[in-house]
Amino acid sequence: MTDHRGVSIVRWPEPGPLAGGGPETLLAAYHLRTQAEKGEGVAGVDDLPERYRAEVLDPRAAFLDDVVLLALSGDTAVGCLVLTAPVDGRAELKRLWTDPDHRGLGVASGLVGAALAHAEQGGVGVVRLSVWKWRADAIALYGRLGFTVSESWDEREQLVCMERVM
């Protein structure tokens, strides 16, 4: 789909094996880090809440109707993002994660850009997302990419809801 500074953005499942694992590895890192940031750290994937554990153990089933994008450096997955299937002209970005060793290289913005292009091609009118308020770098990235803070649709405290009209 996209090549950004030696990193390719592809729609998963990508044919062929990926070094270091595919979305499972990235989703595990995302969920374990998020639980720790929420003060609910767990020892491993088996201790994650069921809905998150299911994503890690079987992303193909968890995101069956959604678009999963991977950022690849060679044959190594270094970032991921999920764009949910549209409902009433809206889609949602979820699970944006970049391997810490590849941050600052445009991986996250490449993933979001590819997701927005896919949403636009699919006739999506609004793309929305929620992000934990302590993730200031992510909030700033989303702002640079045209997202604005919106009224919350999620009852969990400390979430910032944002959207972008396409």
Order of alpha helices (4+ residues) and beta strands (2+ residues): beta-beta-alpha-alpha-alpha-beta-beta-beta-alpha-beta-alpha-beta-beta
